[in-house]
Amino acid sequence: MKKKKIGLILPTSPRNGGEHQYAVFVVTCLLERAGIDYELIALCGNRFWEKWCKNAQIRYVGCPFPESSECKIRLTSMFPKLAAIYDRYMTPLGKAIEKEQIDLLFSTQQGVFVPEFGVKFIVPVHDLMHRYEPHFPEVRSALPRRELYMKYLARHADCILVDSKLGRRQYKESYFHKFSRKPHVVSLPYVVPEYIYTTEEEFIEVPPKYIFYPAQFWKHKNHMNLIKAIRILQTELEDIHLVLVGSEKNNYREVKRAIRDNGLEHYVTTLGFVSDGKMVYLYKHAVGMVMPTYFGPTNLPPLEAMALGCPVAVSNNYAMPEQIGRAGLLFDPDSPEEIADCIKKLWTDDQLCENLTELGYKRVQRWSKEKFSRRLYQTIHAVLSEQAAKEQG
């Protein structure tokens, strides 16, 4: 029997942070059954993925992706038949799908607009925070486009992958009442990325004792209340220190200004974008990882930290309490005092940290790569079987 062909849409780069780690992990899982149950063809949006696929011996095609502006999505929705003809026969992605005779498109990133190509389509939806936290500028500015995109997915995607039961519930309550056609919505929780286990730690000069927060400098990441928490602790814990990593963009200047205005230059270190090896080092040697983000439902850094023996304290928002269970501390992200209290516990209570470390190891083992891969394969098989049934009918 002829193997089905899965086209992998690969647009991310290492600077995309968690989204990129998710994409790498998904492709790594799909590789396990490639050549046995299906054939993989990578549609690469950049040099990183071309090199990665070459090393992994995946057949790849360099392929710029269609424009994903609000105007493009709106026009595609208004004139679906005309847009389908144009996208299928005139765009690089459409030509690649036609040439390779791809049966299923699998997008590894939420925000890439994939027009209707007449093939099955699976896509992750990591969050719907444009609906649940619309006051943050990073989602407010793109709200019309994001909502148009999500409505388009609801009409055209065959399967939506979400990160939790809450993520599935949010998707259904947001879009299932709008359209008669409904995609499958599968809960596929995040797993510790491969690089955490396979990357050798790379030394980076930091204070001997520090709290760690790895996050891009978006406003919703809530660096400001974390800085206020450090300010509260400054007089009580004279050696307190916070290490931040993340590309120097978005809200970065405001964060640096807040550090300076609060007189915390000697208490907070910003390292910018760091390599995987340095990330592993920073997790392993931190007193704890503190994540005051407002967004969810879940996040990757708590999993990475727990896997490397780093105690965690996170926001009590959305599904984050469910994600860490008893293996971490929880706080109200609106309260610098609660954040400070959790940091103080991690900083001063060695027995607590030992207990959290042990519970963290056990927590991440509950949902393994093997379980993730199995559910991913079952999902793909179900979507392709649905296609086969239609073809036979």
C-alpha positions as CSV (number, residue, x, y, z in Angstrom):
1,M,0.0,0.0,0.0
2,K,1.3,3.4,-0.9
3,K,2.4,5.4,2.1
4,K,0.7,8.7,2.8
5,K,2.8,11.8,2.5
6,I,2.8,14.4,5.4
7,G,4.0,17.9,4.6
8,L,5.6,19.6,7.6
9,I,5.3,23.4,7.6
10,L,8.5,24.6,9.4
11,P,8.6,28.4,9.8
12,T,10.2,28.9,13.2
13,S,13.7,29.9,14.2
14,P,15.6,29.4,17.6
15,R,14.7,33.0,18.5
16,N,11.0,32.0,18.6
17,G,11.7,30.4,22.0
18,G,9.1,28.0,23.2
19,E,7.3,27.8,19.8
20,H,10.5,26.7,18.2
21,Q,11.2,24.1,20.8
22,Y,7.7,22.7,20.3
23,A,8.3,22.5,16.5
24,V,11.6,20.7,16.9
25,F,10.0,18.2,19.4
26,V,7.0,17.5,17.1
27,V,9.3,16.8,14.1
28,T,11.5,14.6,16.3
29,C,8.5,12.5,17.3
30,L,7.2,12.2,13.8
31,L,10.6,11.0,12.6
32,E,10.2,7.8,14.7
33,R,7.6,6.4,12.3
34,A,8.7,8.1,9.1
35,G,9.3,5.6,6.4
36,I,7.2,3.0,8.2
37,D,3.7,4.4,8.4
38,Y,4.1,7.6,6.3
39,E,6.6,9.6,4.3
40,L,7.7,13.0,5.7
41,I,8.4,16.0,3.4
42,A,9.6,19.2,5.1
43,L,8.5,22.5,3.8
44,C,11.2,24.7,5.2
45,G,10.8,28.5,5.7
46,N,14.4,29.2,6.6
47,R,18.0,28.0,6.5
48,F,17.9,26.6,10.1
49,W,15.3,24.1,9.1
50,E,17.0,23.2,5.8
51,K,20.2,22.4,7.7
52,W,18.2,20.6,10.4
53,C,16.3,18.4,8.0
54,K,19.5,17.6,6.0
55,N,21.2,16.4,9.2
56,A,18.1,14.4,10.1
57,Q,17.9,12.9,6.6
58,I,14.4,14.3,5.9
59,R,13.6,15.3,2.3
60,Y,13.0,19.0,2.3
61,V,11.9,21.8,0.0
62,G,12.8,25.4,0.6
63,C,9.4,27.1,0.6
64,P,8.4,30.7,1.5
65,F,5.0,30.7,3.1
66,P,1.9,32.7,1.9
67,E,1.3,36.2,3.2
68,S,-0.6,36.0,6.5
69,S,-1.9,39.6,6.8
70,E,-5.5,40.4,7.9
71,C,-6.2,41.5,4.3
72,K,-5.1,38.2,2.8
73,I,-7.2,36.1,5.3
74,R,-10.2,38.3,4.7
75,L,-10.0,38.1,0.9
76,T,-9.5,34.3,1.1
77,S,-12.6,34.0,3.2
78,M,-14.6,36.3,0.9
79,F,-13.6,34.6,-2.4
80,P,-12.7,31.0,-1.3
81,K,-12.9,29.4,-4.8
82,L,-10.8,32.0,-6.5
83,A,-8.3,32.1,-3.7
84,A,-8.0,28.3,-3.7
85,I,-7.1,28.3,-7.4
86,Y,-4.6,31.0,-6.9
87,D,-3.0,29.5,-3.8
88,R,-2.9,26.0,-5.2
89,Y,-1.3,26.8,-8.5
90,M,0.5,30.1,-8.2
91,T,2.2,30.1,-4.8
92,P,5.4,28.3,-3.9
93,L,3.7,26.3,-1.1
94,G,0.8,25.3,-3.4
95,K,3.2,24.2,-6.2
96,A,5.2,22.2,-3.7
97,I,2.1,20.4,-2.3
98,E,0.9,19.6,-5.9
99,K,4.3,18.4,-7.0
100,E,5.0,16.2,-3.9
101,Q,1.3,14.9,-3.9
102,I,1.0,15.7,-0.2
103,D,-1.9,14.1,1.6
104,L,-1.7,15.9,5.0
105,L,-0.3,19.3,5.9
106,F,1.0,19.6,9.5
107,S,1.8,23.1,10.6
108,T,4.2,23.2,13.6
109,Q,3.4,26.9,14.4
110,Q,0.1,28.5,15.4
111,G,0.3,31.7,13.5
112,V,1.2,30.6,9.9
113,F,-1.7,31.1,7.6
114,V,-2.2,28.1,5.4
115,P,-4.9,28.6,2.7
116,E,-7.2,25.9,1.5
117,F,-5.2,23.4,-0.6
118,G,-7.7,20.5,-0.8
119,V,-5.6,18.3,1.6
120,K,-6.0,17.4,5.3
121,F,-4.7,20.0,7.7
122,I,-3.5,19.7,11.4
123,V,-2.4,22.8,13.3
124,P,-1.5,23.6,17.0
125,V,-3.4,26.4,18.8
126,H,-1.1,27.1,21.8
127,D,-3.4,29.7,23.3
128,L,-6.4,32.0,22.7
129,M,-5.1,34.8,24.8
130,H,-6.2,37.4,22.3
131,R,-9.7,36.5,23.5
132,Y,-9.0,36.0,27.2
133,E,-6.3,38.7,27.8
134,P,-7.1,41.2,25.1
135,H,-5.8,44.2,27.1
136,F,-2.1,43.3,26.5
137,P,-0.7,45.4,23.6
138,E,1.1,42.4,22.0
139,V,-2.3,40.7,21.3
140,R,-4.5,43.8,21.2
141,S,-2.7,45.2,18.2
142,A,-3.2,42.0,16.2
143,L,-6.6,41.1,17.6
144,P,-8.6,41.4,14.3
145,R,-6.1,39.4,12.4
146,R,-5.8,36.7,15.1
147,E,-9.6,36.4,15.4
148,L,-10.0,36.1,11.6
149,Y,-7.2,33.5,11.5
150,M,-8.9,31.4,14.3
151,K,-12.3,31.6,12.5
152,Y,-10.6,30.5,9.3
153,L,-9.0,27.5,11.1
154,A,-12.4,26.6,12.7
155,R,-13.8,26.3,9.1
156,H,-10.9,24.7,7.3
157,A,-8.6,22.8,9.7
158,D,-9.3,19.1,10.2
159,C,-7.7,18.9,13.6
160,I,-6.6,21.4,16.2
161,L,-3.9,20.5,18.8
162,V,-4.2,22.2,22.2
163,D,-2.0,22.0,25.3
164,S,-4.6,21.0,28.0
165,K,-8.1,20.2,28.8
166,L,-8.7,23.8,29.6
167,G,-7.2,24.7,26.2
168,R,-9.8,22.4,24.5
169,R,-12.6,23.9,26.5
170,Q,-11.6,27.4,25.6
171,Y,-11.4,26.6,21.9
172,K,-14.8,24.9,21.9
173,E,-16.5,27.8,23.8
174,S,-14.9,30.3,21.5
175,Y,-15.6,28.8,18.1
176,F,-17.9,25.8,18.2
177,H,-21.1,27.8,18.3
178,K,-20.1,29.9,15.3
179,F,-19.9,27.2,12.6
180,S,-21.7,24.0,11.7
181,R,-18.4,22.4,10.6
182,K,-16.2,21.6,13.6
183,P,-12.6,20.3,13.6
184,H,-11.4,17.6,16.0
185,V,-9.8,19.2,19.0
186,V,-7.1,17.0,20.6
187,S,-5.4,17.7,23.9
188,L,-1.7,17.1,23.5
189,P,0.1,18.5,26.5
190,Y,3.7,19.8,26.2
191,V,6.5,17.5,26.9
192,V,10.1,18.4,28.0
193,P,11.9,19.4,24.8
194,E,14.7,17.0,23.7
195,Y,17.4,19.6,24.0
196,I,17.0,19.6,27.8
197,Y,18.2,16.0,27.9
198,T,20.7,16.0,25.0
199,T,22.5,19.3,25.3
200,E,25.7,19.6,27.3
201,E,25.6,22.5,29.7
202,E,27.7,25.4,28.6
203,F,29.2,27.7,31.3
204,I,28.0,31.3,31.5
205,E,29.2,33.7,34.1
206,V,26.4,34.5,36.6
207,P,26.3,35.0,40.4
208,P,26.8,31.8,42.5
209,K,23.2,32.0,43.7
210,Y,20.3,33.4,41.6
211,I,16.6,33.1,40.7
212,F,16.0,32.4,37.0
213,Y,13.3,33.6,34.6
214,P,13.6,32.7,30.9
215,A,11.1,34.6,28.8
216,Q,10.8,37.0,25.9
217,F,10.2,40.6,27.1
218,W,6.5,40.8,26.2
219,K,4.4,42.8,28.6
220,H,2.3,39.7,29.5
221,K,5.4,38.0,30.8
222,N,5.1,40.3,33.8
223,H,8.7,41.2,34.4
224,M,7.6,44.4,36.1
225,N,6.0,42.6,39.1
226,L,9.0,40.3,39.3
227,I,11.2,43.3,39.6
228,K,9.0,44.8,42.3
229,A,9.3,41.5,44.2
230,I,13.1,41.7,44.0
231,R,12.8,45.3,45.3
232,I,10.8,44.0,48.3
233,L,13.4,41.4,49.1
234,Q,16.4,43.6,48.5
235,T,16.8,44.7,52.1
236,E,15.8,41.4,53.7
237,L,18.0,39.1,51.4
238,E,21.1,41.1,50.7
239,D,22.5,38.5,48.2
240,I,19.2,38.2,46.3
241,H,19.8,38.1,42.5
242,L,17.6,37.6,39.5
243,V,18.9,36.4,36.0
244,L,16.7,37.2,33.0
245,V,17.2,35.8,29.4
246,G,15.3,36.7,26.3
247,S,15.9,38.6,23.0
248,E,16.5,42.3,23.6
249,K,13.3,43.5,21.9
250,N,9.6,44.1,22.7
251,N,9.3,45.5,26.3
252,Y,13.1,45.1,26.9
253,R,13.9,48.8,27.3
254,E,11.0,49.3,29.8
255,V,12.3,46.4,31.9
256,K,15.8,47.8,31.9
257,R,14.4,51.2,32.9
258,A,12.5,49.6,35.8
259,I,15.6,47.9,37.0
260,R,17.5,51.2,36.9
261,D,14.7,53.2,38.5
262,N,14.4,50.8,41.4
263,G,18.2,50.8,41.9
264,L,18.5,47.1,41.2
265,E,21.4,47.1,38.7
266,H,23.5,45.0,41.1
267,Y,20.6,42.6,41.8
268,V,19.3,41.8,38.3
269,T,21.3,40.5,35.3
270,T,19.9,40.5,31.8
271,L,21.8,38.1,29.4
272,G,19.8,38.5,26.2
273,F,19.4,35.6,23.9
274,V,21.4,32.5,25.0
275,S,22.3,29.2,23.5
276,D,20.6,25.9,24.4
277,G,23.8,24.9,26.3
278,K,23.7,28.0,28.4
279,M,20.0,27.6,29.1
280,V,20.6,24.1,30.5
281,Y,23.4,25.6,32.7
282,L,21.2,28.3,34.0
283,Y,18.4,25.9,34.9
284,K,20.7,23.5,36.6
285,H,22.5,26.0,38.8
286,A,19.5,28.3,39.7
287,V,18.0,28.3,43.2
288,G,14.6,28.2,41.4
289,M,12.7,29.3,38.2
290,V,10.0,31.9,38.8
291,M,7.4,32.5,36.1
292,P,4.9,35.3,36.7
293,T,3.4,35.2,33.2
294,Y,-0.3,36.1,32.7
295,F,-0.7,33.8,29.7
296,G,-1.5,30.1,29.5
297,P,-3.1,27.7,29.5
298,T,0.3,26.1,30.2
299,N,4.0,26.9,29.4
300,L,7.2,25.1,28.6
301,P,9.7,26.6,31.1
302,P,8.2,24.9,34.2
303,L,8.6,21.5,32.4
304,E,12.2,22.3,31.4
305,A,13.1,23.5,34.9
306,M,11.5,20.4,36.7
307,A,13.3,18.1,34.3
308,L,16.7,19.6,35.2
309,G,16.1,19.6,39.0
310,C,15.2,23.3,39.3
311,P,12.4,24.1,41.7
312,V,9.6,26.2,40.3
313,A,7.2,28.9,41.3
314,V,4.5,30.0,38.8
315,S,1.4,32.0,38.3
316,N,-1.9,30.5,39.5
317,N,-3.5,31.4,36.1
318,Y,-5.3,29.1,33.7
319,A,-4.0,25.5,33.7
320,M,-0.6,26.2,35.2
321,P,-1.6,24.8,38.6
322,E,-2.7,21.6,36.8
323,Q,0.6,21.5,34.9
324,I,2.9,21.6,38.0
325,G,0.6,19.8,40.5
326,R,2.3,19.6,43.9
327,A,5.8,20.1,42.3
328,G,5.9,23.8,42.6
329,L,4.7,27.0,44.4
330,L,1.9,29.1,43.1
331,F,1.3,32.9,43.4
332,D,-1.1,35.6,42.2
333,P,0.8,37.3,39.3
334,D,-0.8,40.6,40.2
335,S,0.8,40.5,43.7
336,P,4.5,41.4,43.9
337,E,4.2,40.5,47.6
338,E,3.1,36.9,46.8
339,I,5.9,36.6,44.2
340,A,8.4,37.8,46.8
341,D,7.1,35.3,49.4
342,C,7.6,32.4,47.0
343,I,11.1,33.6,46.0
344,K,12.0,33.9,49.7
345,K,10.9,30.3,50.4
346,L,13.0,29.0,47.5
347,W,16.0,31.2,48.6
348,T,16.0,30.2,52.3
349,D,14.4,26.7,52.6
350,D,16.8,24.1,51.3
351,Q,14.5,21.2,52.4
352,L,11.6,22.7,50.5
353,C,13.7,22.9,47.4
354,E,14.9,19.3,47.8
355,N,11.2,18.2,48.1
356,L,10.1,20.3,45.1
357,T,13.0,18.9,43.0
358,E,12.1,15.3,43.7
359,L,8.4,16.0,43.0
360,G,9.4,17.8,39.8
361,Y,11.3,14.9,38.5
362,K,8.3,12.7,39.1
363,R,5.9,15.2,37.6
364,V,7.6,15.4,34.2
365,Q,7.8,11.6,33.9
366,R,4.0,11.3,34.1
367,W,3.6,12.6,30.5
368,S,6.5,11.2,28.5
369,K,7.7,11.6,24.9
370,E,6.5,8.1,24.2
371,K,2.9,9.0,25.3
372,F,3.0,12.2,23.4
373,S,4.2,10.4,20.2
374,R,1.6,7.7,20.6
375,R,-1.3,10.3,20.8
376,L,0.2,12.3,18.0
377,Y,0.4,9.2,15.8
378,Q,-3.2,8.2,16.7
379,T,-4.4,11.7,15.8
380,I,-2.6,11.6,12.4
381,H,-3.9,8.1,11.7
382,A,-7.5,9.2,12.5
383,V,-7.3,12.2,10.2
384,L,-5.8,10.2,7.3
385,S,-8.3,7.3,7.9
386,E,-11.1,9.8,7.6
387,Q,-9.6,10.9,4.2
388,A,-9.3,7.3,3.0
389,A,-12.9,6.6,3.9
390,K,-14.1,9.6,1.9
391,E,-11.9,8.5,-1.1
392,Q,-13.3,4.9,-0.9
393,G,-16.9,6.2,-0.5
